Amino acid sequence: MTAAESDTVLPVAPEDIAAAAARLEGHAHRTPVMSSRMVDARTGAKVFFKCENFQRMGAFKFRGAFNALAQLTPEHKRTGVLTYSSGNHAQAVALAGSLLGVRTVIVMPQDAPQVKLEATRGYGAEVITYDPKTAKREALAAQIARERGMTVIPPYNHAQVVAGQGTAAKELIEDTGALDYLLVPCGGGGLLSGCAVAASAWSPGCKVIGVEPEAGDDATRSFRSRTLQTCDNPDTIADGARTPSLGTITFPLVLHYVQDMLTVSDAELLRSLFWIWERMKIVIEPTGALAAAALLEGKLAGRHDIAGKRIGIVISGGNADIKALCKLI
């Protein structure tokens, strides 16, 4: 961390995550923590999986969406909210809006997994699709929001969203005790930065490591260069990590709190995904397996001494497009 970075006032603090946890009480599931003797034997570590695939709507995204929508003013609740997402944040905002009585409009790519498109509509949202090859979702969402007078709740670059996502790590550490490492999937950095802030408070000394697909390695390049890098429409099976870059809120948090970044190829990701399906008997989506893949494929052990260490793995979601994935088996 540079001197300038240490002087930066960060947008999310541990007390924001504690407040989000109180706000989510009774609304979000306290998801289970699973372990596997096979994984422990394979890695030489004690591993704990935080299973956000069992969260409401099937992913951690519900935490941030509900935390953000719950804090809207009465006027903003009346006019409704709009977001853009390939799927999980879309479903999360749609469900949170349904629970809180807030109208929701979601901008989604035409090639989003069908299961996520259908689920988003099923939660009562209006879905507007676009061609990601010809349109930028942020610009399209901003235009529609202006025309309709709606509030934009972005998928990761939003302090209240980040605080909500951080409650996943807070719960994990409360349930397992202190960790030596915490591996977290990374797209736009909302989950990673929130979990890193939480770990700094509830497990001091824990090394937080983000994991993203090789084809969309903008966050890894940004972390190592300490300048914001981009990646346009990365071609990866991890659809939840097809983000163009970290955000103005998540990037400084990642620089301040995260210790390392790793990447995995789609082939490595799929091997770990199917191994978890077969051996741990839980259905997760490709993006949800990013952190697990870094561990199971030896990426973490290649850069860190993990023998005998306590390692947390965030499984971020379970909204798998089964038909599409079965074609890859």
N, C-alpha and C positions, 0 to 999 in steps of 0.2 A: 504494500500500500504506500502510495506517495504521500508527501506532506499535504499536498492540496486535497487529496482524497480523504485524508484523516480529518480535515477541517470541514468537509462537506456535511451539511445537515441532511440526514437521510430521511426518506419519506415514510418509512415504516419502522416502528420500534417494538420491542417485546410487549409493552403494555397494550399496543394496538391488537396484537394477537390474543392476549388474554381477554380483552374486551370482545373480540370476535368470537372467542370460544363461549363466553357467557351468552352472547347473542344467538349462537347456534344451538345452544342447549335445548333439547326437546324438538328440534327441527332436523338437524343432521344426525345421521347414524354415527355412533362411536364404532368405527369399523374394527374388525378383528385383527390381531397380530398372529401370524402363523410362523411356524418353524418347520424345518425338515432335517432329519438326521442325515439323509443322503446329501443335502447341500452342505451341511457342516463337515461331513467326511470329505466331500469333494474339494472344499475350499480351505479346510484347516482352520476355520473360524466359527464363531457362534453367530448365526444369521437370523434376523428377525424381519419378516415381511409385513409391512403395513398395507393391508388389502383394501385399497380404495375402490376396487372393482365391486365391492359390496356397499358402496355409498349410494345414497339416493340418486337416481338416474344413471348409476353405474360408473361414476367417476368423481374424483376430488373436486371437480369444478363447481359442484353444488355449494361447497363451503364459501368460496369467494363470491359467487353470484348472490347467494342469500344474504351474506353480510353486506354487500353493496346495496341491494334493493331495499333491505330493511332500514337503511339509513336515509332513504330518499325523503325529501320534503313532501308534504301533502300535495303541493302543486305538481311536483315532478311525478308523483305516483298517479295523479289524475291524467297527465298528458302521456304517460307511458314511456317505455325505454326501448332502445334499439341496440343491437349488437351485431357483430360479424364473427363467424366461426365456422370451422370445418365440421364441427359436430358436438363435442362434449360441452363446450361453453354455451353453445346454442341450446342444448337440452337443459342445461343448468339454469340459464336465464328464463327459459320458458316455464320450467317447473317452479322456480322461485316466484315468478310473476303470477302464476296460477295460485300459489299458496297465499300470496300477499295482496291479491286483487289488483295487480298491475298489468296493463296491456303490454304485450311484447311483440316486436317485429325483429326477425332474424335474417341477416344477409348471409347466404351459404353458397359455396361453389357448386356448380352443376355436378362435379364429380365426387362430391362428398359421399361417404358410404351410405347406401340406401337405408340401412338400419338406423342411422343417425338422423337422416332427413325425416323418416317416418315417425321416429320418436319425438322429434322436435314439434312436428305438427300435432302429434298425439297429446302433447302437454298444453295445447291451445294457442301456440304462437302462429303468427302470420309469417310464412317463409318466402323470401325473395331470393331466387337463385341468379347466379351470374357466371360468365365464362372466365375462369382465372387467367386464360391466355390473352384476353383482350381488355380486362378491367381490373382495377386495383380495389380491393374490398374496402379499405379505409376511406378512400375518396367517395366510393359509391354510398357507403353507410353515412358519411358526413352530409352528403347531398340529400339523402332521404330524410335524415334527422332534421335538417333545416326546413325542408318542405313541410314536415309534419309536426314540427315543434316538440320533438322527442329528445330524451336524454340518452346519450351514448354511454354504454357500459362496456368498455373494451375487454377483450379476453384475458389480458395479463397486465397491461400498462395502466394500472389503476390501484391506488394505495389500499383501498378497502377490499378489493379483490385479492391482492397480495396478502393482506392480513388474514383474510379468511382461509386462504390456502395454507398458511403457516400453522393452522390449528391441527393439521394432520401430523406434523412432526411433534408438536406439543403432546398430543395424545400418545403417539408412539413411545416417546421418552418416558412419559408418566407410567406407561404399562410395562416397559422393559427395564427401566433404569438407564443410567448413563451409557452412551455409545462411544466407540472409538472412531467409527466412520458412519456417515449417512450418505447413501447414494440416491439421487433424485433425478427422474427424467426431466429433460429441459426442451422446451419449444421456445416460447417467448420469455421464459424465466420467471413467471408468476409463482409457480409451485416451488421452484428451486430457491428463489430469493426469500419467499415466505418461510420455507422450512429452514433455511440457513439462519435467518433472524431468530427463529424459535430455538434452534439448537444452541445458539450462542448464549441463550438465557437459561435453558433447562438442561443442557448438557455441555457446560463449558469445556473446551478442549476437544470436542468432537470435530473431526475434519469432514466438512460437507463437500461432496463432489457431484457435479452435474454431469449428466450423460445425454448425448444427443446423437442422431444418426449421422454417419459419415457424409452423406449427401447433403445434409443441412447443417454444416459445422460452423455456422456464423457465430454462435455464442462461444465456442471454443477459440476461434480466431480472435474474437473480441476480448476474451479473457486474457489471452496470451500477449496480444498486442497492446491491450489497455486502450484501444480505440474501437469505436462501434463499427462492426463489419456487417454486411448484409448478404443474403442469399435469396435469389428470386425463384419462387415456386420450386423448391427442391424436390427431386424425384425419389421418394422413399416410401416404403410400406408403412412407415410411422406417420400416418396422416395428421395426427395431433401435433406433430413437430414440424409441419411445413410452414413455419413462420418466417418472415423475411429478416427479422433481427430481434435482438433484445430491445426493450423500451427505455425511455428516458427515466422511468421509475425503477425498472428492474435492473438495468445495467449497473448503476452505482451500488445497488445492494449486492449484486453478484461480486463486483470488485472488492467490496468491503468484507463480506462474510464467507465467500466460497473459497476453498483451498485449492481445488483442481477441477479440470474438465476432461472428460473422456468421450470418445466416439466409438460407435459400433456400426458395422456394415449391416445391410439388410439380411444377408445370409446368416450372420451371427445372431441377429435379432430373431429371425425365424426359428433357428435351431433352439434358442432359449425359450421362445414362446411355446413351441410344441412340446418341449421337455417339461415345462411347467404344467401344460394341459395334461400330459400323460402321467407325470410322477406326482405332482402336488394336487391334481384333480380339481383345479380351478380354471375357469375360462377367463382369460385376460386378452386385451387387444394389443397389437404390436407396439404402440406408443407406451402402453402400460408396462411393457417388458424391458424398456431401455435400461433401467438401472440394474435389473436382474441379469441382463445380458452382459453388462460390463463386468459383473462378478463372475458369472458362470463361464464366460469366454476368456477369463484370465487377464482382462484389461486392467483391473484394479491391482491385482498382484504383480503385474508388470511394472508398476510405478510406485507401489507402496508395500510395506511389510504388513501383511494381514494375519500372519500366523497367530492363532489364539486370541485374535481381536474380536470385539463385539461390533457387529455391522448391521445397520438398519438399511432396509431396501424399501423404497416407496413404490408400490405397484399402483400406478396412477389411474387405471381405468379398465373396464371389462366390456366395453361396447364393441365387441368383435363382429365384423361382417363375416359370419361363418362360411357362407357360400363362396365368397371371394377367397378366403384363406384356404379353404379345402382344395381349391385349384392349385395351390402352391405346395401342397403336401407331397 
